[in-house]
């Protein structure tokens, strides 16, 4: 949880997708979907929703870091 609803996302090796959803009991009900390529990292991401990362073709060593911004 983050009261500002703002997060800094930093990627290393490859990009990710982010899906947002409003009900923590139903993460399959996606509200928004974003493609976040490595070339744009770091990203500032604002959302009042829950979110999770996804990747189609994971690469060895692929990581991400999420930091809440107040």
Biopython code that builds the backbone (N, CA, C, O; Angstrom):
import numpy as np
from Bio.PDB.StructureBuilder import StructureBuilder

atoms = [
    (1, "UNK", "N", (0.846, -1.187, 0.000)),
    (1, "UNK", "CA", (0.000, 0.000, 0.000)),
    (1, "UNK", "C", (0.887, 1.245, 0.000)),
    (1, "UNK", "O", (1.953, 1.272, 0.615)),
    (2, "UNK", "N", (0.424, 2.253, -0.695)),
    (2, "UNK", "CA", (1.164, 3.500, -0.798)),
    (2, "UNK", "C", (0.143, 4.626, -0.926)),
    (2, "UNK", "O", (-0.626, 4.649, -1.887)),
    (3, "UNK", "N", (0.121, 5.551, 0.013)),
    (3, "UNK", "CA", (-0.899, 6.600, 0.018)),
    (3, "UNK", "C", (-0.832, 7.509, -1.203)),
    (3, "UNK", "O", (-1.852, 8.073, -1.599)),
    (4, "UNK", "N", (0.340, 7.666, -1.809)),
    (4, "UNK", "CA", (0.438, 8.524, -2.991)),
    (4, "UNK", "C", (0.029, 7.799, -4.267)),
    (4, "UNK", "O", (-0.205, 8.428, -5.300)),
    (5, "UNK", "N", (-0.056, 6.467, -4.190)),
    (5, "UNK", "CA", (-0.399, 5.631, -5.342)),
    (5, "UNK", "C", (0.589, 5.796, -6.495)),
    (5, "UNK", "O", (0.243, 5.562, -7.653)),
    (6, "UNK", "N", (1.813, 6.199, -6.178)),
    (6, "UNK", "CA", (2.850, 6.424, -7.176)),
    (6, "UNK", "C", (4.041, 5.518, -6.874)),
    (6, "UNK", "O", (4.480, 5.408, -5.730)),
    (7, "UNK", "N", (4.559, 4.866, -7.934)),
    (7, "UNK", "CA", (5.636, 3.910, -7.770)),
    (7, "UNK", "C", (6.691, 4.141, -8.828)),
    (7, "UNK", "O", (6.375, 4.530, -9.953)),
    (8, "UNK", "N", (7.940, 3.904, -8.475)),
    (8, "UNK", "CA", (9.032, 3.942, -9.445)),
    (8, "UNK", "C", (9.390, 2.496, -9.760)),
    (8, "UNK", "O", (9.681, 1.715, -8.853)),
    (9, "UNK", "N", (9.371, 2.139, -11.025)),
    (9, "UNK", "CA", (9.663, 0.782, -11.484)),
    (9, "UNK", "C", (10.963, 0.810, -12.277)),
    (9, "UNK", "O", (11.080, 1.537, -13.263)),
    (10, "UNK", "N", (11.926, 0.026, -11.847)),
    (10, "UNK", "CA", (13.217, -0.044, -12.525)),
    (10, "UNK", "C", (13.460, -1.476, -12.981)),
    (10, "UNK", "O", (13.329, -2.412, -12.193)),
    (11, "UNK", "N", (13.813, -1.649, -14.244)),
    (11, "UNK", "CA", (14.010, -2.984, -14.819)),
    (11, "UNK", "C", (15.469, -3.205, -15.172)),
    (11, "UNK", "O", (16.190, -2.277, -15.539)),
    (12, "UNK", "N", (15.880, -4.447, -15.053)),
    (12, "UNK", "CA", (17.211, -4.875, -15.477)),
    (12, "UNK", "C", (17.025, -6.103, -16.365)),
    (12, "UNK", "O", (16.367, -7.065, -15.969)),
    (13, "UNK", "N", (17.591, -6.070, -17.538)),
    (13, "UNK", "CA", (17.541, -7.192, -18.491)),
    (13, "UNK", "C", (16.107, -7.470, -18.926)),
    (13, "UNK", "O", (15.380, -8.189, -18.240)),
    (14, "UNK", "N", (15.707, -6.925, -20.028)),
    (14, "UNK", "CA", (14.390, -7.207, -20.592)),
    (14, "UNK", "C", (13.302, -6.311, -20.033)),
    (14, "UNK", "O", (13.514, -5.587, -19.061)),
    (15, "UNK", "N", (12.138, -6.368, -20.654)),
    (15, "UNK", "CA", (11.004, -5.564, -20.232)),
    (15, "UNK", "C", (9.928, -6.414, -19.587)),
    (15, "UNK", "O", (10.035, -7.639, -19.526)),
    (16, "UNK", "N", (8.898, -5.751, -19.109)),
    (16, "UNK", "CA", (7.801, -6.409, -18.424)),
    (16, "UNK", "C", (6.482, -5.840, -18.904)),
    (16, "UNK", "O", (6.440, -4.805, -19.568)),
    (17, "UNK", "N", (5.417, -6.522, -18.563)),
    (17, "UNK", "CA", (4.076, -5.994, -18.687)),
    (17, "UNK", "C", (3.525, -5.792, -17.286)),
    (17, "UNK", "O", (3.956, -6.454, -16.342)),
    (18, "UNK", "N", (2.583, -4.888, -17.151)),
    (18, "UNK", "CA", (1.912, -4.659, -15.872)),
    (18, "UNK", "C", (0.418, -4.696, -16.117)),
    (18, "UNK", "O", (-0.085, -4.036, -17.025)),
    (19, "UNK", "N", (-0.289, -5.464, -15.311)),
    (19, "UNK", "CA", (-1.751, -5.485, -15.333)),
    (19, "UNK", "C", (-2.265, -4.904, -14.030)),
    (19, "UNK", "O", (-1.730, -5.202, -12.962)),
    (20, "UNK", "N", (-3.307, -4.071, -14.107)),
    (20, "UNK", "CA", (-3.926, -3.532, -12.892)),
    (20, "UNK", "C", (-5.291, -4.174, -12.701)),
    (20, "UNK", "O", (-5.953, -4.552, -13.668)),
    (21, "UNK", "N", (-5.707, -4.293, -11.437)),
    (21, "UNK", "CA", (-7.015, -4.865, -11.106)),
    (21, "UNK", "C", (-7.482, -4.246, -9.792)),
    (21, "UNK", "O", (-6.659, -3.847, -8.969)),
    (22, "UNK", "N", (-8.798, -4.164, -9.590)),
    (22, "UNK", "CA", (-9.331, -3.460, -8.417)),
    (22, "UNK", "C", (-9.694, -4.375, -7.263)),
    (22, "UNK", "O", (-9.724, -3.927, -6.117)),
    (23, "UNK", "N", (-9.970, -5.636, -7.527)),
    (23, "UNK", "CA", (-10.393, -6.560, -6.482)),
    (23, "UNK", "C", (-9.264, -7.551, -6.194)),
    (23, "UNK", "O", (-8.911, -8.342, -7.068)),
    (24, "UNK", "N", (-8.688, -7.523, -4.979)),
    (24, "UNK", "CA", (-7.566, -8.414, -4.692)),
    (24, "UNK", "C", (-7.939, -9.896, -4.761)),
    (24, "UNK", "O", (-7.059, -10.753, -4.847)),
    (25, "UNK", "N", (-9.224, -10.197, -4.725)),
    (25, "UNK", "CA", (-9.673, -11.590, -4.821)),
    (25, "UNK", "C", (-9.901, -12.030, -6.262)),
    (25, "UNK", "O", (-10.214, -13.194, -6.511)),
    (26, "UNK", "N", (-9.747, -11.110, -7.215)),
    (26, "UNK", "CA", (-9.991, -11.432, -8.622)),
    (26, "UNK", "C", (-8.948, -10.771, -9.525)),
    (26, "UNK", "O", (-9.291, -9.876, -10.297)),
    (27, "UNK", "N", (-7.671, -11.194, -9.445)),
    (27, "UNK", "CA", (-6.630, -10.564, -10.260)),
    (27, "UNK", "C", (-6.785, -10.836, -11.752)),
    (27, "UNK", "O", (-6.084, -10.229, -12.562)),
    (28, "UNK", "N", (-7.689, -11.735, -12.128)),
    (28, "UNK", "CA", (-7.933, -11.990, -13.540)),
    (28, "UNK", "C", (-8.811, -10.940, -14.200)),
    (28, "UNK", "O", (-8.895, -10.882, -15.427)),
    (29, "UNK", "N", (-9.466, -10.110, -13.396)),
    (29, "UNK", "CA", (-10.313, -9.036, -13.933)),
    (29, "UNK", "C", (-9.439, -7.797, -14.152)),
    (29, "UNK", "O", (-9.414, -6.882, -13.330)),
    (30, "UNK", "N", (-8.729, -7.792, -15.275)),
    (30, "UNK", "CA", (-7.746, -6.748, -15.578)),
    (30, "UNK", "C", (-8.453, -5.477, -16.035)),
    (30, "UNK", "O", (-9.312, -5.513, -16.916)),
    (31, "UNK", "N", (-8.081, -4.354, -15.426)),
    (31, "UNK", "CA", (-8.644, -3.050, -15.784)),
    (31, "UNK", "C", (-7.791, -2.369, -16.850)),
    (31, "UNK", "O", (-8.312, -1.847, -17.836)),
    (32, "UNK", "N", (-6.464, -2.381, -16.641)),
    (32, "UNK", "CA", (-5.532, -1.766, -17.582)),
    (32, "UNK", "C", (-4.335, -2.689, -17.765)),
    (32, "UNK", "O", (-3.965, -3.436, -16.860)),
    (33, "UNK", "N", (-3.742, -2.626, -18.941)),
    (33, "UNK", "CA", (-2.569, -3.438, -19.241)),
    (33, "UNK", "C", (-1.529, -2.552, -19.921)),
    (33, "UNK", "O", (-1.852, -1.810, -20.849)),
    (34, "UNK", "N", (-0.278, -2.629, -19.458)),
    (34, "UNK", "CA", (0.795, -1.789, -19.987)),
    (34, "UNK", "C", (1.977, -2.640, -20.415)),
    (34, "UNK", "O", (2.319, -3.620, -19.754)),
    (35, "UNK", "N", (2.597, -2.265, -21.517)),
    (35, "UNK", "CA", (3.854, -2.857, -21.952)),
    (35, "UNK", "C", (4.962, -1.900, -21.546)),
    (35, "UNK", "O", (4.940, -0.727, -21.920)),
    (36, "UNK", "N", (5.942, -2.397, -20.774)),
    (36, "UNK", "CA", (7.017, -1.550, -20.269)),
    (36, "UNK", "C", (8.363, -2.085, -20.750)),
    (36, "UNK", "O", (8.982, -2.898, -20.065)),
    (37, "UNK", "N", (8.825, -1.637, -21.925)),
    (37, "UNK", "CA", (10.109, -2.122, -22.435)),
    (37, "UNK", "C", (11.285, -1.590, -21.622)),
    (37, "UNK", "O", (11.201, -0.530, -21.001)),
    (38, "UNK", "N", (12.367, -2.332, -21.639)),
    (38, "UNK", "CA", (13.574, -1.959, -20.909)),
    (38, "UNK", "C", (14.059, -0.569, -21.304)),
    (38, "UNK", "O", (14.581, 0.160, -20.460)),
    (39, "UNK", "N", (13.899, -0.192, -22.554)),
    (39, "UNK", "CA", (14.429, 1.084, -23.044)),
    (39, "UNK", "C", (13.831, 2.295, -22.321)),
    (39, "UNK", "O", (14.423, 3.374, -22.354)),
    (40, "UNK", "N", (12.672, 2.144, -21.669)),
    (40, "UNK", "CA", (12.050, 3.268, -20.974)),
    (40, "UNK", "C", (12.302, 3.284, -19.479)),
    (40, "UNK", "O", (11.843, 4.193, -18.789)),
    (41, "UNK", "N", (13.030, 2.287, -18.958)),
    (41, "UNK", "CA", (13.256, 2.189, -17.516)),
    (41, "UNK", "C", (14.191, 3.302, -17.044)),
    (41, "UNK", "O", (15.156, 3.608, -17.745)),
    (42, "UNK", "N", (13.948, 3.913, -15.896)),
    (42, "UNK", "CA", (12.879, 3.627, -14.953)),
    (42, "UNK", "C", (11.571, 4.315, -15.350)),
    (42, "UNK", "O", (11.572, 5.336, -16.038)),
    (43, "UNK", "N", (10.475, 3.740, -14.906)),
    (43, "UNK", "CA", (9.141, 4.281, -15.135)),
    (43, "UNK", "C", (8.590, 4.838, -13.836)),
    (43, "UNK", "O", (8.914, 4.344, -12.756)),
    (44, "UNK", "N", (7.755, 5.870, -13.937)),
    (44, "UNK", "CA", (6.942, 6.302, -12.814)),
    (44, "UNK", "C", (5.524, 5.861, -13.134)),
    (44, "UNK", "O", (4.972, 6.216, -14.176)),
    (45, "UNK", "N", (4.949, 5.095, -12.243)),
    (45, "UNK", "CA", (3.665, 4.441, -12.477)),
    (45, "UNK", "C", (2.690, 4.909, -11.415)),
    (45, "UNK", "O", (2.949, 4.746, -10.222)),
    (46, "UNK", "N", (1.556, 5.496, -11.836)),
    (46, "UNK", "CA", (0.534, 5.966, -10.912)),
    (46, "UNK", "C", (-0.721, 5.126, -11.110)),
    (46, "UNK", "O", (-1.233, 5.031, -12.226)),
    (47, "UNK", "N", (-1.218, 4.518, -10.042)),
    (47, "UNK", "CA", (-2.453, 3.752, -10.137)),
    (47, "UNK", "C", (-3.108, 3.633, -8.766)),
    (47, "UNK", "O", (-2.419, 3.429, -7.766)),
    (48, "UNK", "N", (-4.431, 3.759, -8.709)),
    (48, "UNK", "CA", (-5.146, 3.517, -7.454)),
    (48, "UNK", "C", (-5.466, 2.029, -7.282)),
    (48, "UNK", "O", (-6.095, 1.644, -6.296)),
    (49, "UNK", "N", (-5.037, 1.189, -8.237)),
    (49, "UNK", "CA", (-5.380, -0.228, -8.240)),
    (49, "UNK", "C", (-4.219, -1.092, -7.767)),
    (49, "UNK", "O", (-3.100, -0.612, -7.588)),
    (50, "UNK", "N", (-4.504, -2.359, -7.572)),
    (50, "UNK", "CA", (-3.474, -3.368, -7.349)),
    (50, "UNK", "C", (-2.825, -3.655, -8.700)),
    (50, "UNK", "O", (-3.442, -3.431, -9.741)),
    (51, "UNK", "N", (-1.594, -4.144, -8.693)),
    (51, "UNK", "CA", (-0.968, -4.488, -9.966)),
    (51, "UNK", "C", (-0.016, -5.657, -9.809)),
    (51, "UNK", "O", (0.469, -5.953, -8.717)),
    (52, "UNK", "N", (0.237, -6.314, -10.935)),
    (52, "UNK", "CA", (1.225, -7.390, -10.963)),
    (52, "UNK", "C", (1.981, -7.340, -12.277)),
    (52, "UNK", "O", (1.505, -6.780, -13.264)),
    (53, "UNK", "N", (3.171, -7.938, -12.276)),
    (53, "UNK", "CA", (4.034, -7.966, -13.455)),
    (53, "UNK", "C", (3.821, -9.258, -14.228)),
    (53, "UNK", "O", (3.443, -10.283, -13.661)),
    (54, "UNK", "N", (4.071, -9.193, -15.528)),
    (54, "UNK", "CA", (4.028, -10.388, -16.358)),
    (54, "UNK", "C", (5.104, -10.277, -17.428)),
    (54, "UNK", "O", (5.529, -9.184, -17.803)),
    (55, "UNK", "N", (5.531, -11.440, -17.908)),
    (55, "UNK", "CA", (6.549, -11.470, -18.956)),
    (55, "UNK", "C", (6.292, -12.704, -19.813)),
    (55, "UNK", "O", (6.055, -13.792, -19.288)),
    (56, "UNK", "N", (6.340, -12.534, -21.136)),
    (56, "UNK", "CA", (6.095, -13.652, -22.055)),
    (56, "UNK", "C", (7.308, -14.558, -22.184)),
    (56, "UNK", "O", (7.180, -15.782, -22.145)),
    (57, "UNK", "N", (8.474, -13.966, -22.336)),
    (57, "UNK", "CA", (9.707, -14.707, -22.575)),
    (57, "UNK", "C", (10.740, -14.313, -21.542)),
    (57, "UNK", "O", (11.599, -13.480, -21.828)),
    (58, "UNK", "N", (10.685, -14.889, -20.339)),
    (58, "UNK", "CA", (11.655, -14.473, -19.320)),
    (58, "UNK", "C", (13.092, -14.749, -19.737)),
    (58, "UNK", "O", (13.384, -15.755, -20.384)),
    (59, "UNK", "N", (13.975, -13.847, -19.360)),
    (59, "UNK", "CA", (15.404, -14.015, -19.623)),
    (59, "UNK", "C", (16.108, -14.321, -18.309)),
    (59, "UNK", "O", (15.695, -13.840, -17.254)),
    (60, "UNK", "N", (17.144, -15.100, -18.368)),
    (60, "UNK", "CA", (17.924, -15.422, -17.183)),
    (60, "UNK", "C", (18.466, -14.134, -16.570)),
    (60, "UNK", "O", (19.096, -13.336, -17.263)),
    (61, "UNK", "N", (18.229, -13.930, -15.296)),
    (61, "UNK", "CA", (18.717, -12.739, -14.607)),
    (61, "UNK", "C", (17.782, -11.549, -14.674)),
    (61, "UNK", "O", (18.104, -10.489, -14.138)),
    (62, "UNK", "N", (16.631, -11.694, -15.319)),
    (62, "UNK", "CA", (15.685, -10.593, -15.452)),
    (62, "UNK", "C", (15.120, -10.233, -14.079)),
    (62, "UNK", "O", (14.602, -11.096, -13.371)),
    (63, "UNK", "N", (15.222, -8.956, -13.706)),
    (63, "UNK", "CA", (14.739, -8.507, -12.405)),
    (63, "UNK", "C", (14.052, -7.157, -12.522)),
    (63, "UNK", "O", (14.203, -6.448, -13.517)),
    (64, "UNK", "N", (13.302, -6.820, -11.499)),
    (64, "UNK", "CA", (12.695, -5.503, -11.417)),
    (64, "UNK", "C", (12.753, -5.040, -9.967)),
    (64, "UNK", "O", (12.899, -5.848, -9.050)),
    (65, "UNK", "N", (12.638, -3.734, -9.774)),
    (65, "UNK", "CA", (12.628, -3.149, -8.441)),
    (65, "UNK", "C", (11.475, -2.154, -8.396)),
    (65, "UNK", "O", (11.338, -1.323, -9.294)),
    (66, "UNK", "N", (10.644, -2.230, -7.357)),
    (66, "UNK", "CA", (9.506, -1.323, -7.178)),
    (66, "UNK", "C", (9.749, -0.509, -5.916)),
    (66, "UNK", "O", (10.035, -1.059, -4.853)),
    (67, "UNK", "N", (9.630, 0.813, -6.047)),
    (67, "UNK", "CA", (9.792, 1.684, -4.890)),
    (67, "UNK", "C", (8.616, 2.638, -4.841)),
    (67, "UNK", "O", (8.315, 3.305, -5.831)),
    (68, "UNK", "N", (7.944, 2.710, -3.693)),
    (68, "UNK", "CA", (6.848, 3.662, -3.515)),
    (68, "UNK", "C", (7.411, 5.070, -3.426)),
    (68, "UNK", "O", (8.422, 5.299, -2.762)),
    (69, "UNK", "N", (6.757, 6.011, -4.093)),
    (69, "UNK", "CA", (7.155, 7.414, -4.056)),
    (69, "UNK", "C", (6.099, 8.177, -3.255)),
    (69, "UNK", "O", (4.916, 8.156, -3.595)),
    (70, "UNK", "N", (6.533, 8.838, -2.207)),
    (70, "UNK", "CA", (5.582, 9.572, -1.351)),
    (70, "UNK", "C", (5.348, 10.975, -1.849)),
    (70, "UNK", "O", (4.579, 11.724, -1.246)),
]
sb = StructureBuilder()
sb.init_structure("model")
sb.init_model(0)
sb.init_chain("A")
sb.init_seg("    ")
for serial, (resi, resn, name, xyz) in enumerate(atoms, 1):
    if name == "N":
        sb.init_residue(resn, " ", resi, " ")
    sb.init_atom(name, np.array(xyz, "f"), 0.0, 1.0, " ", f" {name:<3s}", serial, name[0])
structure = sb.get_structure()
